[in-house]
Amino acid sequence: RSLGHPVPFYEPRIFFSQQDVAKTEQWLTSLKTQPTAPRIVFVTQNSGGQRNQWSAARFQQVITALSREVQAVPIFVGTAKDAAPVDQMRQTLPEKGISLAGKTTVGELAALLAQCDLIVSLDTGTFHVARAVGLPGVVIAPAWQSPLEWLPVQSERYRVLRGPSIREIPPDYSINEISVEQVCDAAQNLLTKYPADPVQRASRVESSFNH
């Protein structure tokens, strides 16, 4: 673009099978909620390889607020090692939702995300799987990493929350520059623009089937 050439915005894609959809539908059916209740996926744990964590207390506040204000149903995903801290967090929530941490293959994860309405996530691989099936999302991003390299800063479907850039990563770095209010506002803004809709869920599933 700096040289005057138009550059289109591309997103990753990932595909899954009917078997992946069938399995994830069973999990979602166990929620026993109204079809129009917003299904919000939360990724509260990072891989541990990079410093990009946000505090559990702040995630608890966000999930509690969205459960009460928009009747959101939280769905937690992650690896098997994330299951214990996720379950610990769920004990404090008014709406506990379900945890599928450590239970999904990549295909099942993609199918699950396609059938939800929003993701609120750290900058992890799961967030990029959500992008690959077209799920709107809020990403809590570290200030030390360039958003242009890894994040969809040019898409209206996402809200990239990131503080002022820093050159070096402090040893005790956490993304404390992002507030609970910022995350809640971004999530509610996206739910207004992309409301919970069974038709949109079905559309995402249909466009992501293996062919």
N, C-alpha and C positions, 0 to 999 in steps of 0.2 A: 504493500500500500504506500510506503514511503516513496517508492519510485513511480507512483501513479498507476499501478496495475490493480485492477479489481481482484480481490481474493475472497472467494465464498467461504462461509463458515461451515465446517464439516463436524459432525459428531461421530463417535464410534458406534458400531452396531454389534449386537450379539444375538444369537438365535437359540431357540430351545425347542423341545419336542412337546407333543400332546401329553406324553407321560409326565413330563415336568409340570405341566399345567394341572393335570389331574391330581398329582400329589399335593401341590401347593393349595389347590382349592379345598382339599380336606382340612388343611391347617386353618385356612381362613374361615371355613364354615364353623369351626369350633369357637370362633369369637362370639357368635350369636348376637350380632348387632344389626342395626338397620343398614340397608344397602347404601344409604346416602351418608352414613357416618364416616368422616374422613379417616382413612387408614394412613397413618403416618409411620414411616419406617425410621428408626433411630439407630445410628451407628455411634456408639458412645466410647468405644475402645479403639485405640490405634494398634498398629502392628508391633510397636515397640522398637522398630528400627530407626525412627526419626522422632524428634521432639515436636509433636503437633497435637498434644492432648489438651482437653478442656475439662474443667473440674466436674466430678460426679454431682456435686451439689448444684451446680448451675444447670446441668442436664435435668436433674430432678425438678428444679423450678420451672424449666421450660415445658417439660412433659406435663407437669401438674397444671400449669396455666392453660395449655392447649386442650387438655382433657376437659377442663371446666368451662373454658370460653367458647370452644367450637365443637365440644363433644368428640374430640379426636380419640381414636383407638390406637395406642402405641404398639408397634411391632418391632421387636429387637432382633437384629441379626449380627453375626460376627463369627469368629472361629470358636473351636471347642474350648480354648483357654479363656475366652471371653465370657463363657456361660456363667461362671460363679460370680464375677463382679456385676454382670447384668442382673442376675437373680437377686443379688443383694440390693441393687438399686430399686428393683421392682417392688420390694417389700414396703417401701415408703410411699408408693404412688396410690392415688385414689382410684385410678383405672390402670390395672396391671397389664392388660393386653396379653400378648404371648411372646415368648422368647424362642427363636429358632437358631440361636447361636450354636454353631457346630453341627447343625442338622441338615444343611443344604449342600448339594453340589453347586457348581457354578451355574449350570443350566436351571436348576430348581430355584436358585437365588434370583436369576434373571426373570423367571416366570412369576415368582412371588412379587418382585418389584413392579412388574408390568401391571399387576392386579391391585396395586395400591395407588394412593393419590399424591403423596409427597414424601420426600426423604429429607431428614435433617441429619447431617453427617459431618464428621471430621473429614479431612482430605485423605481418603483411603481408597483402596481398590474397589470397595463396594459402591462408593459414590460414582465411580466411573462406569460400573455395571448399570447403575440406575440411569445414567446419561445414555447408555447404549440401548435402553428400551424406551427412552423418551419420557421418563418420569421426572416431573419438576422437582426442584430441590434447593435447599439452603446448605451451603458448605461453610464450615467454620475453618478458616484457612490460616496457616502460620505466616507471620510477618517476614520470616527469613527466606521464603521461597517465592520466586517470581510467578505471579498468577498467569502471566501470558504463556508460560511454558506448559502448564498442566491444567488450568481451570477454564471453564466456559464463560469468560468475562464478557463475551459479545452476544450472549443469548439471553432473551427475555425470560426464558423458562427457569433461569437459575439466579440465585442471589449469592454472590461471593462476598462473605464477610471477612474482612482482613484489615488489620491495623497498619500504621505507617511502616514502611520497609525498614528492616534492620540488616546490617551487613554480617554480623556474627551471631551465632546462637548462644545465648547465656546457658550455663550448665543446668540451671533450674527452670528453663523456659517452659511456660504454659501459656496458652492463648488467652491470657487474662484481659487483654485489651478489648475483647469482644464481650458485650454485656448480655445478660438474659433478655433485657428489653429489645435489643437489636435482633436477636434470634426470633423472639416471639413476633415482632413486627414483620420481619421478613417472611416468616411462615404464614402469617395471616394474610399478608399481601398476596402471596402466591395462591393461597386457597381462594381468595376473592377472584383472582384472575383465572385460576384453573380449579374450579370447585370439584368436590368429590362427585364422581359421575360414573355409574356402572357402564355406561356406553363408552366412555373414554378408556376405561380399563379394558373392555373387550376389544377396542380398536388397537390398543398397544399390544395385546396378546396376539391378535390376528396378524399384525405387521411383523411380528418377531418369530413366527413359526419357522422351523427348518423346512426348506423346500428341496 
